[in-house]
Amino acid sequence: KEPVIFDNVPLEKMLPEIAAYYHAEVSFQSDDALQLRFHFVWKPEDGLSYAIEKLNRFESLTIRLDGNKIIVE
């Protein structure tokens, strides 16, 4: 499967799309995080935990997985 490339896409648009693929929910607890824009290459076969781990490498972001819920702090 081809990777999905998000180019300058706000997190509030990108993360729900990734979450939906894994049948997960997203909870934004930080309004600032909604507007963060990313260039992010997502490979669905890598799994949700790995995608979150990669997103957490961005300094301005803390994301955790709690069961089937992705929490953006």
C-alpha positions in Angstrom: 0.0 0.0 0.0 1.2 3.5 -0.8 2.1 5.8 2.0 -0.2 8.8 2.6 1.5 12.1 2.5 0.0 15.0 4.5 1.6 18.2 3.3 1.0 21.3 5.5 -2.2 19.7 6.9 -3.6 20.8 10.3 -3.5 18.1 13.0 -7.3 18.4 13.4 -7.7 17.1 9.8 -4.9 14.6 9.7 -5.2 12.8 13.0 -8.9 11.8 12.7 -8.2 10.4 9.2 -5.4 8.2 10.6 -7.5 7.3 13.6 -10.5 6.2 11.5 -8.3 3.7 9.6 -7.6 2.0 12.9 -11.1 2.4 14.2 -9.8 4.7 17.0 -11.2 8.0 18.4 -9.4 11.3 18.8 -9.7 13.6 21.8 -8.1 17.0 21.5 -7.4 18.5 25.0 -5.3 21.3 23.6 -6.8 23.9 21.3 -3.3 25.0 20.2 -2.7 21.5 18.8 -5.7 21.7 16.5 -4.0 24.3 14.3 -0.5 22.7 14.2 0.4 21.9 10.6 2.5 19.0 9.5 4.3 17.4 6.7 3.9 13.8 7.7 4.3 10.6 5.8 2.0 7.9 7.1 2.3 4.2 6.3 -0.9 2.5 7.4 0.9 -0.9 7.7 3.2 0.5 10.4 0.4 0.5 12.9 -1.2 3.2 15.1 1.4 3.1 17.9 4.2 3.8 15.5 2.3 6.7 13.8 1.8 8.2 17.3 5.4 7.6 18.2 6.5 9.5 15.0 4.1 12.4 15.7 5.5 12.7 19.2 8.9 13.5 17.8 7.5 17.0 17.0 8.4 19.1 19.9 5.1 21.0 20.2 3.1 17.9 20.6 2.2 15.2 23.1 -0.1 12.4 21.9 -0.9 9.2 23.8 -2.9 6.2 23.1 -5.3 5.1 25.8 -7.0 1.9 24.7 -8.7 2.8 21.5 -8.6 6.6 22.1 -5.9 8.9 20.8 -5.4 11.8 23.3 -3.7 15.0 22.2 -2.5 17.1 25.1 
